Amino acid sequence: MIEITESATEEVAAVSSVSVDSPSQVQPSTVQPLPSEVSQPIFSTDPIVIIGSGHSGYQLAAALRAQSATVPITVFTADDGALYSKPALSNAFAMNKDGDALQSESALEWESRLNIRVYPHTRVEHIDRANSTLHTSIGKYAYSRLVLATGASPIEIPIEGDRSYVVSVNDLVDYRRFRAELQGKKRIAILGDGLIGCEFANDLIESGYEVTVIGLGQWPMERLIPQQLGESLQNALSQRGVKWRLQDSIARIEPMTESSAVLHLTSGKQIEADMVLSAVGLKPNVALAQQAELEIGRGIKVNQFGQTSDENIYSLGDCVETESGWQPYIAPINQMIPSLAKSLLGDLSSISLTPTPVIVKTPILPLTIFPAAPNAQGQWHIEPQADDLTAAFYSPEGVMLGFALLGRQVQSLRGSWIEQLSLKKSAA
C-alpha cells in the first residue's frame, strides 16, 4: 500500500465539499441494500476517515474528539478546508461580510486544535470496500470506519448561449468568486424562486443591487408555502424593488457588452442583466457511494445508526437520505451527529430526529416553515394574525404535517407550533 506522507498535510487550509470522479454504471443487482438486521461492525486500528470538510464533516470530527482523546481521525477535502457557516452565504452581503469575515478558522487551525489530520485539495477517487482502503489523488489510505459527508451540488439547468454570466454560491470559494465578479455590476437576475432564491433576493436588494427573480412557480416558494403567503412575501420584496418573472425560465443568454447580457426567457420576453445567480436547488453528491455500490435513493441511504449498506461506512449531511427522506437542513444534521459519533466509536446509538422548523432569512418579511413531505396529501388552513399570516398543512385525517409562519409577530409561535406538530404526529 502506498503511504500518504506527512508532508501532504503541510498546505492545510479550507472548504466544504469533496470532488469525486463521475459515477460508474452500477447495475441494480450489484447494489448492496441496507441490512435487515444490524450487527456490530468489527473495527481495526486504522483511522476514522471523513470525506468532506463542511459543517457535517468538521462538527462530526469535533464530536468524535470530544468523546475520545485518542481515536485517530482523518479528513479529506477537495478544497482548502476552511471552517465557515454555510447558511450565512445567502445573507452575507447585507451584513457586509466578505469571505475572510465568514471564515472562522483555517483547516490548519482546525487540525491543530482537534489533533486530527486534514488533507486539503485531495480527491477521493474510489472506495475499496473489500480492503477498507481509499484511492485518493495522493495515494492509498486505510480506514477503520468511513463517513461520507460529501454534501450536495447546485443543479444546473440547460441554458443556450454564453453561460459565463451564470454563477452559483454553494460554498465559501463560490462566495469569494461571486463577490469578486460583482465588482462594477448592478443588475442581478436570480434564477430560482425557492427558499435560497428569495434569501438572496432579500440580501442583494438590501445591498443596493437591482434584482429580478426568474422562476417556474406561480408564486415564490410554491413547493413550501401556500399561495397567500407566497404572494405576501412577493409583495413585500417587490415594495423594496425586486422584480419578478414567474412561470418562466432562461432559454438563452446573449452577450450585449463585456459586462452585460440579454436574457431570452422561455416565454419570449427579454431582460437585461449583468449576472445570473443560479439558485434552482441542490442535488446530493452520491457518485462516490454509487461507485462503491452502496444503496442510493435520492441521497445515500442510511439506517437508524447512520450506517450505509456497508456497516463500516456511514454518511451524514446534505448527501444523506434517512427513512424520513432527504435531510438537507442544518437541524437534522446536528441532531444526527451525537449518535453517529457514539456509533463510530463502537457504541451503536439510534438517531432520533425531532421536528425542527426552517427559519428563512428574509428579514423584509420573516418566515418560518416546517415543510411537509413533498408528496404529502392534504390541504392548507390559513389564518390572518393582524398583519401576519399562519398556515397549517393537514392530512385528510386531520394530522398536521407542516406549517408556515409569515410576519414578525407570529415568529413567537414557533415553539408552540412545533409542539402541536409533535403531538399530532404522536397521536397519529
VENVENDA-V725326 format. One record per residue. N is the residue number from 1. RES is the residue in one small letter. SS is DSSP state (h for helix, s for strand, l for the rest). PHI is phi in degrees with one decimal (999 if undefined). OMEGA is omega as a letter, one per 30 degrees, with the letter a starting at -180 (* if undefined). Layout:
N:RES:SS:PHI:OMEGA, N:RES:SS:PHI:OMEGA
//
This chain:
1:m:l:999:l, 2:i:l:-76.2:l, 3:e:l:-81.0:l, 4:i:l:-85.8:a, 5:t:l:-76.1:l, 6:e:h:-63.2:a, 7:s:h:-62.8:a, 8:a:h:-66.9:a, 9:t:h:-98.4:a, 10:e:l:-68.5:a, 11:e:l:-91.7:a, 12:v:l:-49.3:l, 13:a:l:-153.4:a, 14:a:s:-160.9:k, 15:v:l:162.8:a, 16:s:l:-130.5:a, 17:s:l:-136.9:l, 18:v:l:-133.4:l, 19:s:l:-99.0:l, 20:v:l:-135.5:l, 21:d:l:-66.0:l, 22:s:l:-60.6:a, 23:p:l:-64.2:l, 24:s:l:-79.3:l, 25:q:l:-69.5:l, 26:v:l:-113.0:l, 27:q:l:-73.9:a, 28:p:h:-51.8:a, 29:s:h:-70.7:a, 30:t:h:-93.8:a, 31:v:l:-74.9:a, 32:q:s:-82.7:a, 33:p:l:-80.3:l, 34:l:l:-61.0:a, 35:p:l:-67.8:l, 36:s:l:-76.3:l, 37:e:l:-124.5:a, 38:v:l:-93.3:l, 39:s:l:-118.7:l, 40:q:l:-71.7:a, 41:p:l:-67.2:l, 42:i:l:-96.1:a, 43:f:l:-98.7:l, 44:s:l:-98.9:l, 45:t:l:-91.7:l, 46:d:l:-69.2:a, 47:p:l:-65.3:l, 48:i:s:-76.3:a, 49:v:s:-112.2:l, 50:i:s:-114.3:l, 51:i:s:-101.2:a, 52:g:l:119.7:a, 53:s:l:-116.3:l, 54:g:l:-81.4:a, 55:h:h:-55.5:a, 56:s:h:-60.9:a, 57:g:h:-63.6:a, 58:y:h:-70.6:a, 59:q:h:-69.4:l, 60:l:h:-66.7:l, 61:a:h:-59.7:l, 62:a:h:-65.1:l, 63:a:h:-66.3:l, 64:l:h:-63.0:a, 65:r:h:-66.3:l, 66:a:h:-65.3:a, 67:q:h:-91.5:a, 68:s:l:-145.7:a, 69:a:l:-81.6:a, 70:t:l:-116.8:a, 71:v:l:-60.9:l, 72:p:l:-73.2:a, 73:i:s:-128.7:l, 74:t:s:-128.4:l, 75:v:s:-120.3:l, 76:f:s:-107.6:l, 77:t:l:-142.5:l, 78:a:l:-76.8:a, 79:d:l:-107.7:a, 80:d:l:-90.8:l, 81:g:s:82.9:a, 82:a:l:-68.2:l, 83:l:s:-93.3:a, 84:y:s:-157.9:l, 85:s:l:-96.8:a, 86:k:h:-62.8:l, 87:p:h:-59.4:a, 88:a:h:-75.5:a, 89:l:h:-62.3:a, 90:s:h:-89.3:l, 91:n:h:-139.1:a, 92:a:l:-76.8:a, 93:f:l:-64.8:a, 94:a:l:-62.6:l, 95:m:l:-85.4:l, 96:n:l:57.9:a, 97:k:l:-111.2:l, 98:d:l:-90.2:a, 99:g:h:-61.0:a, 100:d:h:-65.0:a, 101:a:h:-69.6:l, 102:l:h:-77.3:a, 103:q:s:-77.5:l, 104:s:s:-96.7:l, 105:e:s:-150.7:l, 106:s:l:-82.2:l, 107:a:h:-64.1:l, 108:l:h:-65.8:l, 109:e:h:-64.6:l, 110:w:h:-65.6:l, 111:e:h:-61.6:a, 112:s:h:-69.4:a, 113:r:h:-68.1:a, 114:l:h:-93.3:a, 115:n:l:57.2:l, 116:i:l:-125.1:l, 117:r:s:-108.5:l, 118:v:s:-124.4:l, 119:y:s:-112.0:l, 120:p:l:-79.4:l, 121:h:l:51.6:a, 122:t:l:-124.8:l, 123:r:l:-89.6:l, 124:v:s:-93.8:a, 125:e:s:-100.6:a, 126:h:s:-163.8:l, 127:i:s:-108.6:l, 128:d:s:-94.9:a, 129:r:h:-66.2:a, 130:a:h:-61.9:a, 131:n:h:-111.7:a, 132:s:l:48.7:a, 133:t:s:-135.5:l, 134:l:s:-100.9:l, 135:h:s:-100.8:a, 136:t:s:-118.6:a, 137:s:l:-71.3:l, 138:i:l:-120.2:l, 139:g:s:132.1:l, 140:k:s:-94.1:a, 141:y:s:-146.8:a, 142:a:s:-85.3:l, 143:y:l:-132.0:l, 144:s:l:-95.2:l, 145:r:s:-131.9:a, 146:l:s:-126.3:l, 147:v:s:-121.7:l, 148:l:s:-92.2:l, 149:a:l:-119.0:a, 150:t:l:-83.8:l, 151:g:l:72.3:a, 152:a:s:-139.4:a, 153:s:s:-119.0:l, 154:p:s:-62.1:l, 155:i:l:-74.5:l, 156:e:l:-110.2:l, 157:i:l:-94.9:a, 158:p:l:-67.5:l, 159:i:l:-133.3:l, 160:e:s:-78.4:l, 161:g:s:90.5:a, 162:d:l:-91.5:a, 163:r:h:-82.5:a, 164:s:h:-66.2:l, 165:y:h:-82.3:a, 166:v:s:-95.8:l, 167:v:s:-128.8:l, 168:s:l:-135.7:a, 169:v:l:-126.0:a, 170:n:l:-126.0:l, 171:d:l:-155.9:a, 172:l:h:-67.0:l, 173:v:h:-61.7:l, 174:d:h:-58.6:a, 175:y:h:-64.6:l, 176:r:h:-60.8:l, 177:r:h:-65.5:l, 178:f:h:-60.4:l, 179:r:h:-62.5:a, 180:a:h:-65.3:a, 181:e:h:-73.7:l, 182:l:l:-76.4:a, 183:q:l:-57.9:l, 184:g:l:80.5:a, 185:k:l:-109.6:a, 186:k:l:-129.7:a, 187:r:s:-98.2:a, 188:i:s:-114.8:l, 189:a:s:-99.0:l, 190:i:s:-101.4:l, 191:l:s:-93.6:a, 192:g:l:128.9:a, 193:d:l:-107.3:a, 194:g:l:-87.0:a, 195:l:h:-57.4:a, 196:i:h:-66.8:l, 197:g:h:-60.2:l, 198:c:h:-68.1:l, 199:e:h:-63.0:l, 200:f:h:-66.2:l, 201:a:h:-60.2:l, 202:n:h:-60.8:a, 203:d:h:-64.6:a, 204:l:h:-75.2:l, 205:i:h:-67.4:l, 206:e:h:-73.9:l, 207:s:l:-98.4:l, 208:g:l:96.1:l, 209:y:l:-90.7:l, 210:e:s:-89.6:a, 211:v:s:-122.3:l, 212:t:s:-123.5:l, 213:v:s:-100.3:l, 214:i:s:-115.1:a, 215:g:s:-157.1:a, 216:l:l:-81.6:a, 217:g:l:-71.9:l, 218:q:l:-75.9:l, 219:w:l:-148.4:a, 220:p:l:-59.2:l, 221:m:l:55.3:a, 222:e:l:-56.6:a, 223:r:l:-76.3:a, 224:l:l:-113.5:a, 225:i:l:-134.8:a, 226:p:l:-73.8:a, 227:q:h:-57.1:a, 228:q:h:-61.1:l, 229:l:h:-71.9:l, 230:g:h:-61.9:l, 231:e:h:-69.6:l, 232:s:h:-65.7:l, 233:l:h:-64.0:l, 234:q:h:-59.3:a, 235:n:h:-64.2:a, 236:a:h:-63.0:l, 237:l:h:-70.3:l, 238:s:h:-62.9:l, 239:q:h:-62.9:l, 240:r:l:-87.3:l, 241:g:l:119.4:l, 242:v:l:-68.8:l, 243:k:s:-102.1:a, 244:w:s:-128.3:l, 245:r:s:-129.2:a, 246:l:s:-88.9:a, 247:q:l:51.4:a, 248:d:l:-152.7:l, 249:s:l:-153.3:l, 250:i:s:-99.8:l, 251:a:s:-92.8:a, 252:r:s:-152.9:l, 253:i:s:-115.4:a, 254:e:s:-115.9:l, 255:p:s:-58.2:l, 256:m:l:-112.0:l, 257:t:l:-133.7:l, 258:e:l:-64.3:a, 259:s:l:-122.8:a, 260:s:l:-145.6:a, 261:a:s:-147.2:l, 262:v:s:-100.5:l, 263:l:s:-97.5:l, 264:h:s:-91.5:a, 265:l:s:-85.8:a, 266:t:l:-65.9:l, 267:s:l:-76.4:a, 268:g:l:99.4:l, 269:k:l:-76.2:l, 270:q:s:-130.7:l, 271:i:s:-137.0:l, 272:e:s:-102.8:l, 273:a:s:-152.2:l, 274:d:l:-93.8:a, 275:m:s:-160.3:l, 276:v:s:-115.5:l, 277:l:s:-98.3:a, 278:s:s:-85.2:a, 279:a:l:-139.2:a, 280:v:l:-92.1:l, 281:g:l:127.3:a, 282:l:s:-123.6:l, 283:k:s:-127.9:a, 284:p:s:-59.4:l, 285:n:l:-84.2:a, 286:v:l:-114.2:a, 287:a:h:-59.3:a, 288:l:h:-65.7:l, 289:a:h:-65.8:l, 290:q:h:-66.5:l, 291:q:h:-61.1:a, 292:a:l:-83.1:l, 293:e:l:61.3:l, 294:l:s:-84.1:a, 295:e:l:-74.8:a, 296:i:s:-124.5:l, 297:g:l:-114.5:l, 298:r:l:-70.7:l, 299:g:l:-124.2:l, 300:i:s:-79.2:a, 301:k:s:-75.0:l, 302:v:l:-130.1:l, 303:n:l:-91.0:a, 304:q:l:-69.5:l, 305:f:l:-106.4:a, 306:g:l:84.7:l, 307:q:s:-82.5:l, 308:t:l:-80.8:l, 309:s:l:-72.5:l, 310:d:l:-107.4:a, 311:e:l:-64.7:l, 312:n:l:-98.6:l, 313:i:s:-119.9:a, 314:y:s:-113.1:l, 315:s:s:-147.8:a, 316:l:l:-154.1:l, 317:g:l:104.6:a, 318:d:l:-65.6:a, 319:c:l:-90.2:a, 320:v:s:-95.3:l, 321:e:s:-125.4:l, 322:t:s:-94.2:l, 323:e:l:-64.8:l, 324:s:l:-89.7:l, 325:g:s:108.2:l, 326:w:s:-68.4:a, 327:q:l:-121.3:a, 328:p:l:-89.2:a, 329:y:l:-102.0:a, 330:i:h:-63.7:a, 331:a:h:-57.3:l, 332:p:h:-63.7:l, 333:i:h:-62.2:a, 334:n:h:-62.7:l, 335:q:h:-70.5:a, 336:m:h:-78.4:a, 337:i:h:-58.9:a, 338:p:h:-58.8:l, 339:s:h:-67.6:a, 340:l:h:-63.8:l, 341:a:h:-62.0:l, 342:k:h:-61.8:a, 343:s:h:-63.3:l, 344:l:h:-64.9:a, 345:l:l:-93.3:l, 346:g:l:105.5:l, 347:d:l:-109.7:a, 348:l:l:-57.7:a, 349:s:l:-127.0:a, 350:s:l:-71.3:l, 351:i:l:-81.9:l, 352:s:l:-122.1:l, 353:l:l:-99.8:l, 354:t:l:-102.9:a, 355:p:l:-58.8:l, 356:t:l:-137.8:a, 357:p:l:-75.9:l, 358:v:s:-103.6:l, 359:i:s:-93.8:a, 360:v:s:-82.0:a, 361:k:l:-85.7:l, 362:t:l:-125.4:a, 363:p:h:-60.2:l, 364:i:h:-55.9:l, 365:l:h:-147.9:a, 366:p:l:-56.8:a, 367:l:s:-142.2:l, 368:t:s:-123.0:a, 369:i:s:-132.9:l, 370:f:s:-122.9:a, 371:p:l:-67.0:l, 372:a:l:-73.9:l, 373:a:l:-57.2:a, 374:p:l:-52.8:a, 375:n:l:-104.5:a, 376:a:l:-65.5:l, 377:q:l:-93.7:l, 378:g:l:156.3:a, 379:q:s:-149.1:a, 380:w:s:-85.7:l, 381:h:s:-119.8:a, 382:i:s:-110.8:l, 383:e:s:-133.3:l, 384:p:s:-75.3:l, 385:q:s:-126.9:a, 386:a:l:58.9:l, 387:d:l:-90.2:a, 388:d:s:-104.8:a, 389:l:s:-135.8:l, 390:t:s:-119.7:l, 391:a:s:-141.1:l, 392:a:s:-120.8:l, 393:f:s:-101.8:a, 394:y:s:-112.0:l, 395:s:l:-72.5:l, 396:p:l:-58.0:l, 397:e:l:-87.8:l, 398:g:l:87.5:l, 399:v:l:-91.2:l, 400:m:s:-71.1:a, 401:l:s:-109.8:a, 402:g:s:-173.1:l, 403:f:s:-158.1:l, 404:a:s:-145.9:l, 405:l:s:-122.5:a, 406:l:s:-117.7:a, 407:g:l:123.3:a, 408:r:l:-69.8:a, 409:q:h:-68.4:a, 410:v:h:-76.5:l, 411:q:h:-63.5:l, 412:s:h:-68.8:a, 413:l:h:-88.5:a, 414:r:h:-50.4:a, 415:g:h:-60.7:a, 416:s:h:-69.1:l, 417:w:h:-71.5:l, 418:i:h:-64.1:l, 419:e:h:-63.1:l, 420:q:h:-63.2:l, 421:l:h:-61.7:a, 422:s:h:-64.4:a, 423:l:h:-65.1:a, 424:k:h:-67.6:l, 425:k:h:-68.6:l, 426:s:h:-66.0:l, 427:a:h:-65.4:l, 428:a:l:-69.8:*
//
